[in-house]
Amino acid sequence: MNAIEIRNLTKSFRGMYALDGLNMTVPQGAIYGFIGENGSGKSTTEKCICGHLVPDKGNITLFGKPYTDAGVRVRVGALIENAGCFPSSSVYANLMMQAINLGLKDRAGEIQRVLKIVRMEDNAKLQFKKCSLGMKQRIGIAMALLGDPALLILDEPINGLDTDGMRLMREILVDITNNYGCTVLISSHILGELEKIATHYGIIRQGKMIKEIAASQMDSRSQVYISLKTSNLQATANLLRNANCNVKFEEGVLRVYDVNDAARLSAYLMQNGFAPSVLTKHKIGLEEYYVSLMSGEVV
């Protein structure tokens, strides 16, 4: 069973289409990276799933049931835009207000559970306004986790965080899926961070899904290349092209594509008087795949 299935979802604002026949499938247990430019329809999609917006047409099912079903709605937690906390209240008080709003029974126990998940047990008494950006994001996730949802929807939760904040957020999201069985739909512009945790990707443009792909599938299809520097890049490029190599200049280095044997390439260059000062093997990652997909270079 899929956690989310969307078919032909359409939403317009004043005659402008934010979503234009969107199709989307999020497998249960996935960390689904939702990618697209500003204004592509990511937030609108998430708000439709959460019931914050009503689509013009199309179908949304969550765990096999209509998204409007009361039984499935309680299985969804979300952090879209911000946590909506009271600045002068403590972390604990904000969580308690949300727990009361949700009608939870063991409120104190549930608050302790979510604080532990987001690594905030020692900050429960801290005023929300005194929390760092990373802490505020984690508090928002804690609020979304109240009631033990099966689906968590996060809109740009790592934007603006420092290196430690992003690392901690990655650990939390992986923990949520691996140890608590929660499916995560996460949008982000920081593709390098998303690549470290996502199991699936959906790439949206102008309200349409243009590609859905599993991380494992993308990894197996990613093009391998060798990045190198020599004392004369142009002459080196000419040499390699004469040997039928696919060579491109990229940010002060040469990229040699579809060559797997780095040692053999290095030996060939040295034999021809172009000893490499830098020679490293790479595989095209999510960011480059995304750029190539948007430009029509890959399908």
N, C-alpha and C positions, 0 to 999 in steps of 0.2 A: 504493500500500500504506500502511496505517495503522501507526504505531509501536505503538499500544496499542488493543486492542478488548476490552471487558469486556461480558459479557452475563449478566444475572440473578445477579449476585454477591451471596451471602448469607454473613454471618458473625455468629455470636452468642457472647455470653459469659454463662454462667450463666442462660440463657434470655432475655437481653436482646439485641435485634438492634442491632449496630453498623452493619451493612450489610443492607439489605432489598431485594433485587432490583435492585441497582445496574447501570445500563448506562452505558458511557463509551467515547468514541472520540477518540483523540489522533492527528491527522494527522502523518505523518513530516515532520520539519523544523520543527515548531511549537514555540513557547514557550506552553505550555498553563497558564493560571492556574487553579488549583484552589481554589475559594472555598467557605466555609461557616463556620457558627458552631462554637465549641468543642464537641466531642462529636458533630459531624455525621457523622463517619466518614472524614475526609480521611486521617488517619494510618493508620487501619486499611486503607484502600484501598491506600495506598502500600506498606504492609508485606506485603499479600497479593501485590502485583505483584512485589515483591522476593523473595518466598518466605520471609519471616520469619514469616508466619502462613499457616495452611492454611484456605482457605474451607470453609464447610459445603457449599455448592454453587455452581454457576455456572461460566462459562468465562472464562479470560484468555488472550489470544493476543498475542504480541509479534512484530512484523514477520511476521505470518502464520503463526507457529508457536506451539505450546503453551508457556506460560511456564515449564514444567518442563523443556523441552528444553535439554540441556547446551550446545548450540551457540548458543542465543539468550541463555542466562543470562550468558555471558561478555561479552555486548554491553550489559549494564546496569550503570551505576554509580549509587550512591545516597548521600545524606547525610540520614539521618533521626535526629533528636534531637541528636546531637553527633558529633564526629569520632572519638571513641574513641582519642585519642592519649595517649602517656605524657608526663606533665607535665614531667619533668626531662630528657627527651631533646630533641634539636634537631629543628627542622622537617625537615631532611634525613633524620635517623635514623628518624623516624616514617614518612616516605614510603618509605624503604628497606625497613623492616620489612613494610610493606604490599605493596611490589613483590615481595619474596621470597615473601610469603604467596600472591600471585597467580601466582607462577611465571613472572614476566616475564624475558625474556632480557637485553635491553639496559637494565638497571635504571637506571644512572646517566643515560643519555640520556633515558629516559622521565621520570625525576624532573625533569631540567632542562626538558623540554618542558612539563610541567604547572605547574611553578613560574613559567615565563614566561607561561602563559595566565592565571594568577591574580595576576600582578604581584608575585611574592614572590621573584624571583631574588636580591635583595640581603639576604634574611632567612633563608637556608637554615641558617645556623649558630646562629640564635637559639633558645633553649629555648622549648618550647611554652608553658610556664606564664608566660613573660614577654611573650607576644603579646597584643595587644588583642583584643577580641571580634570586631571585623571581620576581623582577621588570622586568628583561629581558624576563622572561618566559611570564609574563602578556602582555608585549609589543608585543611579538610574537603572542599571542592569539588575541590581538587587530588588528594586521595586517591581521590575518586570517579572522577576522570578518568584515573587510571592504567589503562593497557591500552587507551586510546582507545575508550571505549564509544560506542555509537550512540544510547543512551537514558540520560539523566541525570534522576534523581528527587531532588528537594530539598524537604525539609519545613521551612518557615518560615526560610529562610536569611537574610532581611533584618530579622527582628524584633530590636529592641534596638540596631540600628546607628544611628550618627549620620548627618547629611546626606551627608558625604563618603563614608562607608562604603556607604551605599545607592547613591550615584552610581557608585562603583567596581564594586559588585556588578552593577548594571544593565549597565555596559559589558562586564563579563566574560561575562555570560549571552548578550548579543547576539553577542559575539565567538564564543562556543562554537557557536552555531547557524549564524551566517553564514559563518564561516571554517573550522569543523571538522565541519560537517554533522551536528551532534548535536541530537536532539530533547530538549526540556527540559519536564519536568512539575514545576511549582513551586506549592506551597501558600503562602499568605500572608494575614494579616489587614490588611496595609497596602495597601489597594486603589489608592490614588493612585500608589504606586510600581509596582505590578503593571500598571496601565493604560499605563504608559510603554513597556513592553516586550512584553506578551503579544500573541500573534496569535490565540489562541483562549481561551475561558473555559468552565469547567464549574462549575456552582453546585449544591452538594449540601446537602440538609437531611434530618435524621433517617434517614440511610443510603440515601436515594434521590436520584438525579440529577434535579433539577427543571428544569434548563436547560443546554443546550450551545449556544454561539453564537460565531461568528467575530468578532473585534474589528471588522473592516470592516463586517460586517452590523449589529453593535450601533451603530456610529458612524452608519450611514445611517438607522437607526431612531430615534436619540436625538432627544428633543424639544428644540427651540430656545426660549429665553426671554430676555427683557430684564429686567435687574435695575435698579431705579431708586429714588432717594430724592427727596422734595420736602419743602417746609415743612409740608405737611399730608397725611400718607399716607392717612388714612381718606377725606378728601374726594377725593383723587386716585383712590383705588380706586373710589369711587362713580361718578366721572366716567367712568372706563374701562369699568366694568361696564355703564353706560348705553349705551356705544358697542359693547356685545356682546364685550368683551375678557375673556379668561380670566385672572383676577387672583388671586394668593394672597399673603398676608403670610408672610415667611420671614426670621427673624433680623434684624428692624429694617429690612427693605427690602421693596419690592413686586416680585413677579415677574409679568411679563406674558408669557403663553405664546403660542406660534404666531404671533408678530409678527416678521417678518424685517426690516422697514424701520425701523431705529432713528432715523434722521434725521426721518422722517415722524412717528413717535411723539413725539419731542422737540418738534417744531414744533407738534403738536396740543396738547400740555400747555402750552406757552408761550402759545399763543393763548387758552387757558382760565384763565390766571393761575397755573399750577403749574409754574414753571420748574424742571427737574430739577437737583439739585446733583450727583447721580451717575446715570449711565446707561451700562450696559455690556451687551454681548450675550454670551450663554453657550450652551453645549450640555450637556445632562445627561450626566454622566460615569458611570464604572463604579460608584462608591460609591452614588450616588443610584439608578442602575438596579437595583443589588443590593437596596437597601432597598425600592424599589417592587415588585420581584419577590417579595420575602419577604412583603410586606403584601398581595399579590394585585392591586396596581394595574396591573401590566403582565404580559404573557404571552410 
